[in-house]
Amino acid sequence: MTFPEILKSLKQKQYKPLYFLHGDEAYFIDVISDAIENEVLNEGEKAFNQTIVYGKDVDHLTIVDVARRYPMMSQHQVVILKEAQDMKTLKDLQTYVEKPLDSTILVICYKNGKYNFNSKFGKAVQAKGVVFESKRLYDNQVPNWIQDYLKDKKLNIRPEASAMIAEYLGTDLSKVANELDKMAINLPQGTEITTKHIEEQIGISKDYNVFELQKALGQRDVLKANRIANYFSANPKRNPITVIISSLYGFFSKVYLLNFFLQASEKEQLEALELRSAFFLKDYREATRFFNRARAEKAIEVLKEFDLKSKGVNYNSTGKGDEELLREMVYLLLH
């Protein structure tokens, strides 16, 4: 089952006796387990019928003993095993998994990696339970996820604003969701979130961010690019050079690729660059005026060179910090 399908079934009170949640992205696992923890039983039922344990503190015998109990004055009991990856005898739950109690909802939360279902226990889980793999989103998927998340909260967001949040906060969805929840509390429903809102609510500058730097470099706007580089250099902790290089690498990689599709339709260009919206396409198109294939390739080489320098690989800094490296890198990209 997919993430939306599981949440929908829970809202419709269609429960299964076993949920096995695993994968690299903790956020989706937490949302599903929290939904079961908070919504299946009312407050009066939870005292006798809800048990939450952690893998490092229990063994399979404890889980089986609790799971085989019948609920008291309730249709269901809920047993949630968190941090199941720390439980040494997890596979020994096989005998219970093969014959689970219908009145028990057992939720196994296995984080920090994909579980291997080749064992007898794994095959039993797949046969008897709901298995959900929580996959980490790619960088280019996060802006769309932000838009969908805010849409559920009756808020809209402009593409440049969602991209700014994604770039600033990264792919840690728990961290992103926390900031979005704060905005949802402070902004009235129906608001269209702009970069100005982002600056006020999260603290990301609408004028001095990596997207404005990309645009300035793409337009060969020397003054603006250097002004942003100086701002970043003055605030290195909030603007680490490795993150900036990673973002610029993504930008110039798309510029390089777009050079092969200049005569293609907009739809074909969007597909080639893996863009959901045409909003950012104009920036890449404009950049191809100054960065043909050869120049875009050279820009990528500059970024690779400074990525190694920032990590101290084959480079004697002679006292240069990341701030000077950043300014030097921007100069070479412009010239």
NUVEX-239757 format. One line per 10 residues: number of its first residue (from 1); for each residue x, y, z of N, C-alpha, C. Coordinates in steps of 0.001 Angstrom, whole numbers, plus 500000, padded with zeros to 6 digits. Example, Ala and Ser with C-alpha at 12.3 -4.5 7.8 and 13.67 -1.06 7.14 Angstrom:
NUVEX-239757
1	513190,494310,507800,512300,495500,507800,513200,496700,507800; 512850,497750,507080,513670,498940,507140,512900,500030,507870
end
This chain:
NUVEX-239757
1	500836,498806,500000,500000,500000,500000,500871,501245,500000; 500380,502296,499364,501111,503550,499342,500818,504352,500602; 501591,505395,500817,501413,506251,501983,499992,506838,502039; 499485,507459,500963,498113,507992,501014,497061,506899,501231; 497274,505730,500630,496306,504637,500782,496222,504165,502230; 497367,504080,502893,497362,503649,504296,496643,504660,505168; 496945,505947,504985,496285,506984,505787,494780,507007,505521; 494390,506817,504268,492962,506807,503923,492254,505634,504600; 492877,504459,504570,492260,503286,505201,492141,503460,506708; 493135,504125,507314,493076,504365,508762,491931,505319,509102
11	491743,506351,508289,490642,507292,508526,489291,506606,508387; 489241,505598,507511,487999,504841,507312,487861,503686,508300; 488798,503635,509261,488811,502607,510314,488903,501189,509740; 489643,501071,508646,489902,499762,508051,491300,499325,508494; 491355,498574,509588,492625,498240,510207,493089,496838,509828; 494396,496659,509775,495008,495366,509543,495729,494927,510818; 495899,493617,511014,496550,493149,512256,498058,493411,512298; 498672,493732,511153,500121,493936,511139,500504,495004,510128; 501333,495960,510577,501913,496975,509693,503433,496915,509877; 504135,496724,508784,505607,496730,508826,506071,497930,508012
21	506608,498927,508713,507021,500183,508094,508545,500245,508110; 509154,500347,506935,510618,500336,506878,511109,501302,505803; 512406,501654,505881,512977,502513,504855,513887,503592,505399; 514403,504405,504466,515383,505443,504809,514740,506724,505332; 513487,506993,504942,512836,508249,505327,511975,508038,506570; 512435,508590,507682,511731,508396,508960,510384,509101,508982; 510245,510173,508222,509040,511013,508317,507772,510221,508042; 507708,509484,506926,506494,508765,506563,506183,507659,507566; 507237,507022,508090,507036,505996,509115,506403,506614,510360; 506916,507777,510774,506393,508448,511969,504946,508884,511786
31	504618,509394,510614,503243,509864,510364,502253,508712,510466; 502590,507567,509870,501677,506418,509915,501544,505878,511331; 502681,505706,512013,502615,505163,513379,501912,506139,514318; 502122,507448,514116,501436,508449,514941,499929,508420,514699; 499534,508207,513437,498104,508144,513117,497450,506965,513826; 498134,505831,513838,497594,504656,514540,497586,504888,516042; 498663,505468,516558,498768,505734,517993,497703,506705,518484; 497392,507708,517676,496511,508784,518134,495043,508606,517768; 494753,507799,516738,493389,507803,516215,492623,506493,516360; 493300,505373,516554,492585,504095,516619,491770,503991,517903
41	492378,504330,519030,491725,504222,520333,491419,505604,520898; 490327,505695,521659,490074,506950,522364,490900,506985,523640; 490885,508110,524325,491752,508283,525501,491450,507268,526593; 490186,506926,526749,489828,505954,527774,490319,504554,527454; 490325,504198,526181,490746,502859,525761,492264,502696,525794; 492990,503787,525589,494451,503694,525491,495101,503177,526769; 494539,503495,527917,495154,503117,529193,495338,501606,529311; 494381,500842,528781,494437,499381,528917,494839,498672,527625; 494760,499370,526514,494866,498674,525224,495945,499216,524285; 496825,500083,524774,497879,500600,523903,499238,500425,524570
51	500153,499797,523845,501496,499542,524355,502511,500036,523327; 503463,500844,523791,504524,501351,522917,505862,500928,523515; 506651,500215,522735,507944,499726,523212,509022,500054,522177; 510280,499950,522605,511416,500245,521730,512288,498998,521575; 512804,498827,520371,513532,497618,520024,514673,497268,520944; 515407,498262,521392,516574,497974,522232,516183,497538,523642; 514917,497754,524015,514482,497460,525392,513699,496160,525517; 513314,495529,524400,512446,494346,524484,512991,493225,523606; 512415,492034,523813,512711,490907,522926,511396,490408,522338; 511471,489389,521482,510271,488910,520791,509252,488310,521761
61	509723,487726,522858,508803,487111,523816,507880,488148,524437; 508433,489310,524745,507624,490388,525314,506569,490845,524320; 506971,491013,523057,506038,491467,522021,504920,490452,521827; 505284,489182,521739,504281,488136,521520,503315,488068,522689; 503840,488169,523896,502998,488105,525095,501956,489226,525091; 502386,490438,524751,501466,491574,524724,500489,491453,523560; 501003,491070,522383,500166,491033,521186,499071,489970,521265; 499293,488920,522037,498292,487850,522124,497208,488122,523170; 497321,489221,523872,496255,489576,524815,495024,490051,524049; 493877,489890,524682,492642,490406,524092,492360,491796,524663
71	491768,492671,523852,491509,494039,524333,490470,494068,525446; 490586,495076,526308,489641,495268,527408,488693,496419,527069; 487410,496095,526971,486371,497092,526700,486689,497911,525440; 487190,497224,524435,487535,497876,523171,487597,496802,522086; 487406,497219,520839,487483,496264,519733,488924,495886,519407; 489841,496815,519683,491233,496589,519311,492186,496936,520450; 493353,496337,520391,494480,496836,521162,495584,497173,520161; 496403,498164,520512,497467,498640,519629,498814,498375,520287; 499718,497748,519538,501073,497499,520012,502029,498102,518975; 502816,499072,519396,503737,499745,518480,505170,499460,518908
81	505918,498826,518019,507335,498553,518242,508147,499593,517462; 508710,500550,518181,509523,501585,517552,510995,501170,517548; 511751,501737,516596,513186,501429,516470,513402,499918,516416; 512610,499254,515581,512686,497789,515492,514038,497311,514974; 514769,498184,514299,516092,497786,513784,517070,497492,514918; 516742,497942,516141,517614,497697,517298,517235,496428,518063; 516198,495741,517610,515736,494542,518314,516459,493312,517755; 517239,492635,518591,518075,491527,518144,517273,490294,517763; 516095,490126,518351,515314,488900,518091,514079,489200,517244; 514178,490171,516371,513025,490577,515550,512506,489404,514713
91	513414,488646,514111,513002,487534,513242,512222,486458,513998; 512413,486417,515328,511731,485395,516118,510250,485708,516324; 509802,486834,515788,508366,487139,515813,507611,486359,514743; 508332,485548,514001,507734,484824,512877,506495,484020,513276; 506574,483300,514416,505445,482454,514818,504184,483285,515058; 504361,484494,515627,503177,485345,515824,502684,485913,514496; 503619,486375,513674,503248,486996,512400,502472,486020,511515; 502826,484740,511583,502123,483746,510772,500675,483569,511211; 500387,483808,512496,499016,483699,513002,498717,484882,513929; 498594,486083,513373,498350,487266,514216,496925,487285,514751
101	496751,487932,515872,495432,488074,516484,494697,489209,515771; 493484,488965,515314,492737,489971,514551,492429,491222,515363; 492296,491074,516670,491942,492222,517508,493154,493077,517878; 494355,492604,517551,495583,493350,517828,496079,494022,516559; 496473,495274,516695,497123,495997,515596,498586,496153,515990; 499451,495362,515379,500886,495397,515669,501580,496238,514602; 502259,497283,515048,502967,498189,514139,504468,498058,514401; 505212,497663,513386,506662,497509,513505,507329,498615,512694; 508067,499479,513371,508735,500622,512740,510224,500333,512620; 510664,500046,511413,512058,499672,511146,512691,500799,510338
111	513523,501604,510986,514062,502809,510351,515510,502613,509886; 515981,503644,509188,517389,503757,508768,517804,502714,507747; 516880,502237,506956,517259,501303,505909,516110,500416,505472; 516302,499818,504304,515312,498902,503743,515502,497519,504344; 514406,496893,504745,514495,495566,505344,514572,494499,504248; 515375,493467,504495,515504,492346,503553,514458,491286,503896; 513533,491058,502975,512418,490149,503243,512677,488723,502746; 513924,488371,502513,514234,487035,502009,514124,485947,503072; 514123,486327,504352,514022,485332,505429,512585,484817,505556; 512418,483762,506336,511073,483214,506579,510201,484249,507282
121	510818,485000,508202,510077,486061,508888,509620,487108,507886; 510528,487529,507003,510191,488551,506014,509065,488113,505100; 509103,486870,504655,508054,486356,503776,506721,486249,504505; 506780,485911,505787,505555,485843,506588,504938,487237,506741; 505791,488232,506953,505321,489620,507067,504628,490043,505781; 505244,489753,504636,504657,490136,503348,503326,489424,503102; 503214,488190,503598,501994,487412,503374,500847,487859,504277; 501161,488284,505486,500116,488557,506478,499882,490041,506783; 500841,490898,506442,500728,492288,506883,500749,493300,505768; 500582,494548,506156,500744,495689,505256,502203,496119,505327
131	502894,496073,504207,504299,496452,504154,504420,497784,503430; 505084,498724,504060,505288,500040,503441,506759,500404,503499; 507339,500678,502330,508724,501144,502277,508740,502663,502189; 509346,503298,503155,509428,504753,503218,510716,505204,502543; 510574,505713,501315,511749,506090,500533,512063,507577,500700; 513344,507877,500784,513782,509268,500861,513545,509945,499515; 513035,511162,499551,512781,511897,498320,514083,512405,497715; 514110,512471,496395,515229,513118,495720,515092,514633,495891; 516199,515338,495726,516190,516797,495904,515118,517474,495053; 514975,517009,493802,514035,517690,492903,512579,517328,493176
141	512337,516378,494100,510972,516008,494451,510436,516801,495649; 511347,517379,496417,510937,518055,497653,510045,519282,497399; 510352,520155,496419,509467,521308,496187,508024,520901,495910; 507830,519841,495109,506467,519377,494826,505800,518825,496084; 506592,518136,496914,506049,517613,498167,505608,518770,499074; 506387,519831,499095,506040,521014,499895,504720,521598,499416; 504550,521718,498112,503304,522252,497559,502111,521402,497973; 502254,520074,497874,501148,519175,498236,500862,519228,499737; 501918,519324,500537,501756,519373,502000,500968,520616,502402; 501334,521753,501827,500647,523005,502154,499232,523043,501588
151	499027,522382,500461,497690,522330,499869,496708,521660,500823; 497179,520616,501516,496337,519935,502511,495976,520852,503665; 496784,521885,503874,496534,522845,504947,495882,524128,504423; 495325,524034,503198,494595,525160,502576,495499,526357,502309; 496760,526082,501981,497696,527146,501632,498302,526848,500261; 498554,527898,499501,499247,527765,498223,500648,528351,498364; 501528,527944,497478,502897,528466,497537,503427,528619,496123; 504108,529712,495880,504700,529943,494571,505889,529008,494359; 506128,528603,493108,507213,527646,492837,508570,528088,493365; 508879,529400,493207,510195,529850,493663,510315,529786,495184
161	509176,529936,495869,509190,529873,497331,509376,528432,497814; 508686,527480,497176,508844,526074,497578,510251,525577,497267; 510805,526027,496141,512175,525637,495796,513172,526221,496789; 512909,527450,497250,513795,528097,498219,513807,527321,499536; 512627,526907,499996,512534,526138,501237,513282,524814,501098; 513051,524134,499964,513684,522841,499745,515201,522966,499726; 515688,524008,499100,517130,524189,499001,517733,524513,500366; 517020,525317,501148,517531,525779,502439,517464,524677,503497; 516360,523899,503502,516149,522907,504553,516565,521500,504143; 516747,521262,502848,517198,519960,502393,516080,518929,502322
171	516448,517646,502377,515491,516555,502189,515012,515939,503507; 515365,516544,504626,514882,516059,505921,513427,516506,506074; 512483,515624,505728,511077,516004,505674,510506,516363,507042; 511029,515757,508087,510553,516104,509430,510871,517565,509733; 512061,517996,509362,512481,519380,509564,511654,520327,508694; 511444,519923,507436,510652,520749,506520,509220,520877,507020; 508626,519746,507396,507234,519748,507863,507071,520622,509107; 508055,520611,509977,508002,521426,511183,507918,522914,510841; 508720,523352,509863,508685,524755,509451,507377,525088,508738; 506877,524155,507926,505619,524395,507219,504446,524479,508203
181	504500,523661,509246,503439,523703,510262,503415,525054,510971; 504594,525619,511220,504661,526940,511847,504012,527987,510959; 504281,527914,509652,503677,528867,508729,502167,528691,508668; 501714,527435,508696,500281,527165,508641,499552,527755,509847; 500253,527804,510984,499659,528393,512190,499592,529914,512074; 500626,530505,511487,500746,531967,511460,500072,532635,510271; 499750,531862,509233,499163,532456,508031,497723,531986,507858; 496814,532862,507451,495413,532460,507251,495268,531525,506056; 494275,530650,506118,494022,529726,505013,493736,530511,503737; 494201,529960,502615,494015,530632,501337,495173,531520,500943
191	496129,531737,501861,497292,532578,501569,498162,531931,500486; 498656,532736,499564,499655,532266,498610,501025,532676,499145; 501803,531696,499530,503086,531949,500182,504119,532382,499147; 504783,533484,499429,505798,534035,498539,507164,533993,499224; 508176,534435,498504,509516,534482,499095,509572,535458,500266; 508709,536467,500225,508656,537425,501349,508156,536720,502613; 507137,535867,502462,506655,535094,503611,507756,534188,504149; 508522,533578,503226,509600,532675,503637,510636,533432,504458; 510946,534631,504009,511927,535444,504732,511415,535783,506128; 510130,536126,506230,509554,536525,507523,509353,535330,508452
201	508903,534198,507905,508513,533065,508741,509668,532113,509053; 510571,531917,508087,511651,530943,508264,513008,531611,508409; 513137,532812,507860,514397,533528,508000,515335,533377,506829; 514809,532912,505685,515633,532781,504480,515509,534083,503693; 516635,534696,503368,516609,535955,502634,516075,535746,501223; 515112,536595,500824,514554,536483,499472,515488,537061,498425; 516476,537851,498844,517418,538463,497901,518768,537766,497880; 519130,537144,498996,520448,536519,499097,520287,535031,499376; 520022,534287,498323,519899,532839,498422,520480,532212,497166; 520609,530917,497176,521315,530241,496092,520588,530359,494761
211	519245,530529,494793,518505,530669,493541,518781,532011,492880; 518907,533041,493707,519263,534345,493155,520691,534323,492616; 521568,533548,493273,522938,533416,492766,522938,532680,491428; 522170,531603,491329,522054,530881,490061,521575,531801,488952; 520539,532581,489254,519981,533485,488251,521010,534525,487828; 521741,535072,488808,522750,536087,488501,523869,535508,487644; 524298,534283,487961,525339,533640,487161,524823,533324,485760; 523575,532839,485698,522992,532505,484401,522840,533715,483498; 522623,534891,484097,522468,536129,483338,523785,536886,483182; 524853,536330,483737,526173,536988,483762,526061,538380,484396
221	525271,538458,485461,525107,539714,486206,526234,539757,487251; 527333,540371,486877,528542,540353,487708,528307,541023,489053; 527665,542183,489039,527454,542931,490276,526604,542151,491267; 525478,541627,490799,524571,540895,491680,525215,539607,492193; 525902,538881,491311,526533,537621,491714,527581,537851,492793; 528381,538906,492628,529408,539199,493631,528811,539711,494929; 527714,540437,494832,527050,540927,496043,526533,539742,496869; 525941,538754,496193,525428,537565,496888,526583,536744,497444; 527659,536621,496660,528835,535867,497125,529422,536501,498382; 529462,537828,498414,529969,538526,499595,529056,538307,500800
231	527750,538282,500547,526784,538027,501627,526991,536623,502185; 527129,535639,501296,527370,534264,501732,528678,534153,502516; 529689,534863,502039,530993,534805,502702,530933,535393,504103; 530063,536377,504295,529916,536998,505613,529066,536145,506553; 528351,535150,505982,527494,534273,506792,527772,532813,506425; 529019,532361,506627,529408,531022,506142,528670,529865,506818; 528293,530019,508084,527614,528931,508782,526223,528675,508209; 525562,529745,507793,524221,529597,507227,524276,529276,505738; 525458,529480,505137,525598,529254,503695,526875,528462,503411; 526941,527197,503834,528163,526405,503629,528470,526214,502151
241	529747,526306,501811,530150,526262,500412,529798,524934,499751; 529828,523831,500502,529501,522530,499916,528050,522481,499442; 527154,523108,500196,525739,523147,499805,525558,524031,498573; 526258,525161,498542,526170,526070,497395,526680,525383,496136; 527817,524694,496252,528385,523994,495095,527418,522925,494590; 526807,522187,495498,525857,521148,495112,524683,521738,494331; 524168,522864,494796,523050,523517,494114,523454,524034,492740; 524616,524675,492676,525089,525211,491399,525398,524080,490418; 525871,522963,490928,526136,521813,490065,524828,521338,489415; 523757,521282,490219,522459,520899,489669,521975,521884,488613
251	522203,523169,488860,521775,524211,487934,522521,524093,486600; 523847,524054,486665,524624,524029,485428,524514,522686,484706; 524220,521621,485422,523974,520334,484762,522727,520424,483893; 521713,521102,484400,520475,521278,483621,520702,522232,482451; 521495,523283,482668,521824,524201,481575,522557,523449,480466; 523513,522619,480861,524259,521813,479893,523309,520905,479115; 522401,520229,479831,521464,519307,479191,520510,520047,478263; 520050,521220,478684,519091,521974,477881,519685,522375,476533; 520991,522539,476469,521633,522887,475205,521380,521847,474118; 521083,520618,474517,520786,519562,473547,519314,519569,473131
261	518488,520385,473825,517049,520382,473560,516520,521774,473215; 517391,522616,472698,516978,523997,472427,515877,524084,471372; 515835,523154,470454,514822,523156,469400,513607,522295,469752; 513634,521703,470924,512530,520827,471331,511355,521641,471869; 510211,520991,472030,509031,521652,472592,509231,521880,474087; 508409,522752,474650,508504,523022,476081,508264,521751,476897; 507311,520940,476463,507013,519691,477173,508233,518775,477187; 508911,518671,476033,510102,517824,475943,511230,518377,476812; 511350,519704,476865,512375,520320,477705,512101,520060,479183; 510842,520174,479587,510479,519916,480981,510785,518466,481359
271	510469,517542,480460,510729,516126,480730,512223,515853,480811; 512988,516471,479910,514437,516249,479896,515089,516759,481171; 514602,517914,481673,515186,518523,482869,514504,518050,484153; 513496,517182,484001,512734,516650,485151,512146,517778,485982; 511505,518723,485298,510845,519841,485960,509339,519651,485888; 508657,519907,486985,507204,519778,486997,506533,521048,486504; 507178,522175,486720,506612,523472,486343,507536,524178,485363; 506930,524966,484475,507716,525743,483503,508280,527014,484131; 507985,527235,485414,508395,528485,486057,509902,528689,485972; 510672,527627,486266,512128,527759,486303,512771,527565,484932
281	511984,527105,483974,512553,526825,482664,513137,528080,482032; 512503,529224,482293,512996,530475,481690,514408,530810,482165; 514725,530473,483417,516075,530743,483937,517114,529886,483220; 516764,528621,482987,517698,527745,482285,517841,528168,480828; 516729,528557,480223,516786,529010,478826,517667,530254,478699; 517473,531180,479627,518253,532409,479566,519739,532113,479769; 520025,531147,480648,521426,530813,480916,522119,530222,479689; 521353,529542,478818,521975,528955,477628,522464,530030,476658; 521976,531265,476802,522467,532367,475957,523939,532649,476253; 524330,532490,477502,525706,532777,477913,526526,531503,478097
291	525826,530392,478383,526526,529135,478634,526077,528092,477609; 526818,528050,476489,526577,526975,475538,527137,525683,476130; 527143,524620,475343,527587,523330,475885,529005,523409,476446; 529883,524027,475700,531291,524086,476120,531446,524894,477397; 530773,526045,477473,530902,526899,478666,530207,526272,479875; 529083,525622,479643,528398,524936,480746,529262,523790,481268; 529910,523089,480347,530799,522006,480757,531983,522549,481555; 532503,523695,481134,533604,524327,481862,533154,524754,483258; 531927,525276,483365,531396,525668,484670,531313,524468,485607; 530898,523328,485073,530811,522107,485882,532199,521676,486341
301	533194,521828,485464,534569,521497,485843,535062,522397,486971; 534704,523696,486900,535079,524636,487967,534458,524201,489295; 533195,523811,489256,532496,523394,490475,533121,522129,491059; 533491,521191,490212,534141,519967,490701,535487,520293,491345; 536215,521216,490703,537520,521617,491234,537384,522227,492626; 536405,523133,492794,536259,523818,494074,535582,522935,495120; 534835,521936,494679,534287,520971,495630,535441,520217,496293; 536423,519814,495495,537588,519125,496044,538409,520057,496929; 538584,521294,496477,539358,522255,497267,538694,522503,498622; 537366,522623,498626,536660,522890,499883,536796,521743,500868
311	537101,520549,500337,537279,519375,501182,538746,519081,501454; 539621,519975,500960,541046,519836,501227,541735,518770,500419; 541122,518330,499309,541701,517273,498485,542701,517871,497500; 543945,517410,497582,545004,517877,496677,545071,519404,496605; 544933,520028,497783,544878,521489,497779,545510,522031,499042; 546468,522918,498850,547087,523622,499970,546473,525012,500034; 545612,525212,501022,544821,526448,501067,545668,527687,501320; 546849,527526,501888,547710,528659,502263,546899,529731,502995; 546061,529254,503907,545317,530201,504735,543965,530612,504182; 543622,530161,502974,542337,530542,502392,541208,529794,503090
321	540168,530534,503432,538990,529911,504007,537942,529697,502932; 536806,529111,503340,535721,528866,502391,535201,530161,501778; 535304,531265,502550,534796,532540,502043,535570,532973,500804; 536891,532858,500871,537711,533248,499712,537536,532270,498563; 537412,530996,498881,537171,530008,497840,535876,530309,497096; 534850,530694,497844,533562,530991,497233,533669,532170,496271; 534312,533226,496706,534452,534405,495836,535277,534078,494591; 536334,533287,494775,537169,532896,493628,536373,532028,492644; 535565,531129,493186,534766,530253,492350,533753,531055,491523; 533086,531994,492178,532094,532824,491474,532777,533641,490378
331	533976,534151,490657,534716,534918,489644,534988,534054,488403; 535426,532801,488625,535743,531926,487504,534487,531526,486736; 533377,531347,487433,532125,531004,486758,531645,532161,485869; 531891,533375,486325,531469,534557,485567,532399,534846,484385; 533669,534541,484558,534645,534957,483568,535291,533779,482848
end
